[in-house]
Amino acid sequence: MFQSWALYPNIKVYDIIAFPLRILKFNNEEINRKIKEIADVLGIANILNRYSIQLSGGQQQKVALASALVKNPRKCCF
């Protein structure tokens, strides 16, 4: 998972994860629910109000992963 280009330094973690959902026109209630769910799973609920530049490398990876997974991508087999 590449995180350096996927995380904007001037945007908070919550908004980075919410971005794909806003593009897909989810309502705010659904966005909040999905972000809380994925943040709990990845253990990043405590950093949602931080900027990506304030995060460790591992936290940045988790945020990048969260922004990809929050859209519920289809599972695929290789």
N, C-alpha and C positions, 0 to 999 in steps of 0.2 A: 504494500500500500504506500503510494507516494503521498507525503503530507506537505512538503514544503511549498508546492505550487497550489495546493488545494486550500490552504488556510490563509486568510487575509489578516494581516497584522492589526488593522484598524477596526475589526469587527469582533464582537464577543462570540464566545463559543456557542451560546444558544442560537445566535443568528446565523452562524455558519451551518449548523445542523438544520436549522429551519429553512434555509435558502431553497433547497430542492423541493420542499413541500409547498413553499409559496409560489414557486414556478408552476407547480401542478395545481394551484388554486385550492389548496386545502383551507378550511376555515381555521380560525385561531384556536378554537377548542380542540380540534383534532390535532393541530400542530403541537400544542402543549402536551396532549396525551402521548403522542408518539415520541416526542423528545424525552419526556419523563421516563417512558418505558425503555428506550434505547440507552439513556444515560444510566439508569439503574442496572441494566444488564452489563454495561461496560465499566461500571464503577466510576463514572465521571460526573455524577450529579453535583458534586461539590465544586466543580470548576466551570459551571455554565455561565457565570457572570464575569469570567476572566477573558482577557484578550489572548489570542493564540501566541503572541510573542512572549507572554508570561509563563508559558507551559514548558515542561520538560519534553524531551524527545518522545518518550513513551506516551505521555498525555497527548501530544500532537498526533501521534499515530492513532490513538483511540478516537480522537475527534474526527480525523479524516475517515476512519472506518465508520463511525456513527453517521456521518453525512451521506455515506454510500448506502448504509443499511437501512436508514430511516425511511427510504422509499419502498421498502419491502421488495427488493429485486427478486425476480424469479430464481428459484434454485435450478442449477444446471449440473449435469454430470458430464465428465470428460472421459 
